[in-house]
Amino acid sequence: MKEEMSSVDIKYIINELQSLVGSRVDKIYHDGREIRIKLRTKEGRQDLILEAGKRIHITTYIKEAPKMPSSFTMLLRKHLSGGFLDAIKQHDFDRIVKIMIGDYTLIGELFKKGNIILLNSENRIVAALRYEEFKDRTIMPKAEYKLPPARENPLDVEWEDFKGIIGKEQIEIVRALARKLNMGGLYAEEILMRAGIAKDRKANELNENELKLVFETMKSVFSEEPKPNIVYKNGQMIDVLPIELKWYEGYEKQYFKTFSEALDEYFGKITVEKAKIEKTKKLEQKKRQILATLRKQEEQMKGFEIEAQKNQEIGDLIYANFTFIDNLLREFRKAVEKLGFEEFKKRIEKGKKEGNKIALLIKSIDPREKAITIEIDEKKVRLYLEKSIGENAELYYEKAKKAKHKLERAKIAYENTKKKLREIEELIEEEMKKELNVKKLEKRKKRWFEKFRWFLSSEGFLVLAGKDASTNEMLIKKHMNESDLYCHADVYGAPHVVIKDGRRAGEKTIFEACQFAVSMSKAWSRGVYSEDAYWAYPEQVTKKTPSREYLGKGAFMVYGKRNWFHGLPLKLAVGIIPYEGDEFVVCAPVDAIKAYADKYIIIRPGGMKKSELVKKIKRVFEKWGYKMREEDIMAVLPPGNGEIIEIKG
């Protein structure tokens, strides 16, 4: 199974990632060997993942960020956040990527263990994922960054150079291509398969025509049009490729529009599986320990059961042969008293040789314990000469009794262990049900009105507001018509607000739109609780000024009568509302949210940081069963800090 990208993969993905050039760096996250760069592009949010020694591509699999950012994270954020991605390149044909952001370059080394290194404009190392020293280069703060020794680039190599490099090699042609031209074994085999050249032939044994065929086939393979695909074997992913390979002819394949999508699906699924394993790793280890304890307890119980049964049977056997064993004990005692144990043992051995039946019954003699072991009914019975037959039988019954007690205690311990096993299995099941710390960012196609701030009035009218100068301009020029109404707050930096089909709207809708205008203005960030706003007709709004002065983007003049609302409260609600077959998180005047949602959160200007307010709102929604992204909540809230004043639900 493929675990890292090849030089060929990197060539194709870097070509594809040129679409990110010009994007703005929003935030950077670091976890283990990987960093994720959250970008703001023309198409919206894009997340670029760079994993040392493995991969680079756009991802929709988002890991939960560590609670405490690492020092490496903080350095990257300090120097790169807010910057623009100016270029992204592959160094020659190597597994090295350069990402240029402002005055800094982020190096992704995707070979061996790999590394991620931040360089300044003087090519000096600012920070690195891992610091180390090699023979020919050093990865340390302030050291000059040196690239690893370069190898021949198959994309640029000319025929004469190719012939000189490959034609003199005394190793197999497949190894010569893979090593000397840095393409890896798979593509070397693909080229030879297409060229019809046996891979095990020595490179220096190929004639010029054969070498020329290999050269031309190589150029053809590396200029092939992308056809991204994941290769499956027996239902399992085994490779991800930017082009179709003859090597995998007949294998099941899944095709993608972009190589990023293919890489994301491939590595994303691996990441999720690893996350699942990691999530329950300690619990599974505990489960294995408990299972081992159960097996040991089962063996112990079996041993106690056998011991109890064996001793019970011997005790019963003694009483079943009471007269015979009682006589034996008396005779043995007399003999030992008369002869002593040593002489008694000699007599018994002699008796065995002569075939004496009583002597043959005796299996062992223990002078120290003054005990004799005999065999009756294929069972060995140890008899103590100084004890009566009843006392000898009682010894076995006592052993059986103790074994039974041990068995009962072992059964209780066994049941307790089984209970622990059930509990750990339930915990594993619960953990698997919980949301993983890796989530796939499902991209829903945005509706046209989502370009703006928006809500539905309590009377059912769509109300739109600009987010910035560009969307303010677009809203008035492209989306306001004569059937609408225009609203604006008497505050610097307030958005333009349009009530669609507003001429039919009642006073309640107009009031809510004007309240929205003041709440989404800079009045909120100033912490005031009320402001003034007005409404007017679309024909009153224009770019024309009396003195023909130029109005900047997003600025408009309003002529004629303004219909004022004074002392509008800066108070909004956040809720989930249904609209056009979807559910949206919306921040709007309380009555507007209340009309569509049973549960909502009321907010106003306050001292809590916006990021903390977002987290608090998210936790409330999660209690209500909604899985929300922080950025979706952040996008709908007014500018500046705030506070929750009431939770309805």
Secondary structure in CASP SS format (residue, H / E / C, confidence):
PFRMAT SS
TARGET T0000
AUTHOR 0000-0000-0000
METHOD secondary structure of the structure
MODEL  1
M C 1.00
K C 1.00
E C 1.00
E C 1.00
M C 1.00
S C 1.00
S H 1.00
V H 1.00
D H 1.00
I H 1.00
K H 1.00
Y H 1.00
I H 1.00
I H 1.00
N H 1.00
E H 1.00
L H 1.00
Q H 1.00
S H 1.00
L H 1.00
V C 1.00
G C 1.00
S C 1.00
R E 1.00
V E 1.00
D E 1.00
K E 1.00
I E 1.00
Y E 1.00
H E 1.00
D E 1.00
G C 1.00
R C 1.00
E E 1.00
I E 1.00
R E 1.00
I E 1.00
K E 1.00
L E 1.00
R E 1.00
T E 1.00
K C 1.00
E C 1.00
G E 1.00
R E 1.00
Q E 1.00
D E 1.00
L E 1.00
I E 1.00
L E 1.00
E E 1.00
A C 1.00
G C 1.00
K C 1.00
R E 1.00
I E 1.00
H E 1.00
I E 1.00
T E 1.00
T C 1.00
Y E 1.00
I E 1.00
K E 1.00
E C 1.00
A C 1.00
P C 1.00
K C 1.00
M C 1.00
P C 1.00
S C 1.00
S H 1.00
F H 1.00
T H 1.00
M H 1.00
L H 1.00
L H 1.00
R H 1.00
K H 1.00
H H 1.00
L H 1.00
S C 1.00
G C 1.00
G C 1.00
F E 1.00
L E 1.00
D E 1.00
A E 1.00
I E 1.00
K E 1.00
Q E 1.00
H C 1.00
D C 1.00
F C 1.00
D C 1.00
R C 1.00
I E 1.00
V E 1.00
K E 1.00
I E 1.00
M E 1.00
I E 1.00
G C 1.00
D C 1.00
Y E 1.00
T E 1.00
L E 1.00
I E 1.00
G E 1.00
E E 1.00
L C 1.00
F C 1.00
K C 1.00
K C 1.00
G C 1.00
N E 1.00
I E 1.00
I E 1.00
L E 1.00
L E 1.00
N C 1.00
S C 1.00
E C 1.00
N C 1.00
R E 1.00
I E 1.00
V E 1.00
A E 1.00
A E 1.00
L C 1.00
R C 1.00
Y C 1.00
E E 1.00
E E 1.00
F C 1.00
K C 1.00
D C 1.00
R C 1.00
T E 1.00
I E 1.00
M C 1.00
P C 1.00
K C 1.00
A C 1.00
E E 1.00
Y C 1.00
K C 1.00
L C 1.00
P C 1.00
P C 1.00
A C 1.00
R C 1.00
E C 1.00
N C 1.00
P C 1.00
L C 1.00
D C 1.00
V C 1.00
E C 1.00
W H 1.00
E H 1.00
D H 1.00
F H 1.00
K H 1.00
G H 1.00
I H 1.00
I H 1.00
G C 1.00
K C 1.00
E C 1.00
Q C 1.00
I C 1.00
E E 1.00
I H 1.00
V H 1.00
R H 1.00
A H 1.00
L H 1.00
A H 1.00
R H 1.00
K H 1.00
L C 1.00
N C 1.00
M C 1.00
G H 1.00
G H 1.00
L H 1.00
Y H 1.00
A H 1.00
E H 1.00
E H 1.00
I H 1.00
L H 1.00
M H 1.00
R H 1.00
A H 1.00
G C 1.00
I C 1.00
A C 1.00
K C 1.00
D C 1.00
R C 1.00
K E 1.00
A H 1.00
N H 1.00
E H 1.00
L C 1.00
N C 1.00
E H 1.00
N H 1.00
E H 1.00
L H 1.00
K H 1.00
L H 1.00
V H 1.00
F H 1.00
E H 1.00
T H 1.00
M H 1.00
K H 1.00
S H 1.00
V H 1.00
F H 1.00
S C 1.00
E C 1.00
E C 1.00
P C 1.00
K C 1.00
P C 1.00
N E 1.00
I E 1.00
V E 1.00
Y E 1.00
K E 1.00
N C 1.00
G C 1.00
Q E 1.00
M E 1.00
I E 1.00
D E 1.00
V E 1.00
L E 1.00
P C 1.00
I C 1.00
E C 1.00
L C 1.00
K H 1.00
W H 1.00
Y H 1.00
E C 1.00
G C 1.00
Y C 1.00
E E 1.00
K E 1.00
Q E 1.00
Y E 1.00
F C 1.00
K C 1.00
T C 1.00
F H 1.00
S H 1.00
E H 1.00
A H 1.00
L H 1.00
D H 1.00
E H 1.00
Y H 1.00
F H 1.00
G H 1.00
K H 1.00
I H 1.00
T H 1.00
V H 1.00
E H 1.00
K H 1.00
A H 1.00
K H 1.00
I H 1.00
E H 1.00
K H 1.00
T C 1.00
K H 1.00
K H 1.00
L H 1.00
E H 1.00
Q H 1.00
K H 1.00
K H 1.00
R H 1.00
Q H 1.00
I H 1.00
L H 1.00
A H 1.00
T H 1.00
L H 1.00
R H 1.00
K H 1.00
Q H 1.00
E H 1.00
E H 1.00
Q H 1.00
M H 1.00
K H 1.00
G H 1.00
F H 1.00
E H 1.00
I H 1.00
E H 1.00
A H 1.00
Q H 1.00
K H 1.00
N H 1.00
Q H 1.00
E H 1.00
I H 1.00
G H 1.00
D H 1.00
L H 1.00
I H 1.00
Y H 1.00
A H 1.00
N C 1.00
F H 1.00
T H 1.00
F H 1.00
I H 1.00
D H 1.00
N H 1.00
L H 1.00
L H 1.00
R H 1.00
E H 1.00
F H 1.00
R H 1.00
K H 1.00
A H 1.00
V H 1.00
E H 1.00
K H 1.00
L H 1.00
G C 1.00
F H 1.00
E H 1.00
E H 1.00
F H 1.00
K H 1.00
K H 1.00
R H 1.00
I H 1.00
E H 1.00
K H 1.00
G H 1.00
K H 1.00
K H 1.00
E C 1.00
G C 1.00
N C 1.00
K H 1.00
I H 1.00
A H 1.00
L H 1.00
L H 1.00
I E 1.00
K E 1.00
S E 1.00
I E 1.00
D E 1.00
P C 1.00
R C 1.00
E C 1.00
K C 1.00
A E 1.00
I E 1.00
T E 1.00
I E 1.00
E E 1.00
I E 1.00
D C 1.00
E C 1.00
K E 1.00
K E 1.00
V E 1.00
R E 1.00
L E 1.00
Y E 1.00
L C 1.00
E C 1.00
K C 1.00
S C 1.00
I H 1.00
G H 1.00
E H 1.00
N H 1.00
A H 1.00
E H 1.00
L H 1.00
Y H 1.00
Y H 1.00
E H 1.00
K H 1.00
A H 1.00
K H 1.00
K H 1.00
A H 1.00
K H 1.00
H H 1.00
K H 1.00
L H 1.00
E H 1.00
R H 1.00
A H 1.00
K H 1.00
I H 1.00
A H 1.00
Y H 1.00
E H 1.00
N H 1.00
T H 1.00
K H 1.00
K H 1.00
K H 1.00
L H 1.00
R H 1.00
E H 1.00
I H 1.00
E H 1.00
E H 1.00
L H 1.00
I H 1.00
E H 1.00
E H 1.00
E H 1.00
M H 1.00
K H 1.00
K C 1.00
E C 1.00
L C 1.00
N C 1.00
V E 1.00
K E 1.00
K E 1.00
L C 1.00
E C 1.00
K C 1.00
R C 1.00
K C 1.00
K C 1.00
R C 1.00
W H 1.00
F H 1.00
E H 1.00
K H 1.00
F C 1.00
R E 1.00
W E 1.00
F E 1.00
L E 1.00
S C 1.00
S C 1.00
E C 1.00
G C 1.00
F C 1.00
L E 1.00
V E 1.00
L E 1.00
A E 1.00
G C 1.00
K C 1.00
D C 1.00
A H 1.00
S H 1.00
T H 1.00
N H 1.00
E H 1.00
M H 1.00
L H 1.00
I H 1.00
K H 1.00
K H 1.00
H H 1.00
M C 1.00
N C 1.00
E C 1.00
S C 1.00
D C 1.00
L E 1.00
Y E 1.00
C E 1.00
H E 1.00
A E 1.00
D C 1.00
V C 1.00
Y C 1.00
G C 1.00
A C 1.00
P C 1.00
H C 1.00
V E 1.00
V E 1.00
I E 1.00
K C 1.00
D C 1.00
G H 1.00
R H 1.00
R H 1.00
A C 1.00
G C 1.00
E H 1.00
K H 1.00
T H 1.00
I H 1.00
F H 1.00
E H 1.00
A H 1.00
C H 1.00
Q H 1.00
F H 1.00
A H 1.00
V H 1.00
S H 1.00
M C 1.00
S C 1.00
K H 1.00
A H 1.00
W H 1.00
S H 1.00
R H 1.00
G C 1.00
V C 1.00
Y C 1.00
S E 1.00
E E 1.00
D E 1.00
A E 1.00
Y E 1.00
W E 1.00
A E 1.00
Y C 1.00
P H 1.00
E H 1.00
Q H 1.00
V E 1.00
T E 1.00
K C 1.00
K C 1.00
T C 1.00
P C 1.00
S C 1.00
R C 1.00
E C 1.00
Y C 1.00
L C 1.00
G C 1.00
K C 1.00
G C 1.00
A C 1.00
F C 1.00
M E 1.00
V E 1.00
Y C 1.00
G C 1.00
K C 1.00
R C 1.00
N E 1.00
W E 1.00
F E 1.00
H E 1.00
G E 1.00
L E 1.00
P E 1.00
L C 1.00
K C 1.00
L E 1.00
A E 1.00
V E 1.00
G E 1.00
I E 1.00
I E 1.00
P E 1.00
Y E 1.00
E C 1.00
G C 1.00
D E 1.00
E E 1.00
F E 1.00
V E 1.00
V E 1.00
C E 1.00
A E 1.00
P C 1.00
V H 1.00
D H 1.00
A H 1.00
I H 1.00
K H 1.00
A C 1.00
Y C 1.00
A C 1.00
D C 1.00
K C 1.00
Y E 1.00
I E 1.00
I E 1.00
I E 1.00
R E 1.00
P E 1.00
G E 1.00
G E 1.00
M E 1.00
K C 1.00
K H 1.00
S H 1.00
E H 1.00
L H 1.00
V H 1.00
K H 1.00
K H 1.00
I H 1.00
K H 1.00
R H 1.00
V H 1.00
F H 1.00
E H 1.00
K H 1.00
W C 1.00
G C 1.00
Y C 1.00
K C 1.00
M C 1.00
R C 1.00
E H 1.00
E H 1.00
D H 1.00
I H 1.00
M H 1.00
A H 1.00
V H 1.00
L C 1.00
P C 1.00
P C 1.00
G C 1.00
N C 1.00
G E 1.00
E E 1.00
I E 1.00
I E 1.00
E E 1.00
I E 1.00
K E 1.00
G C 1.00
END
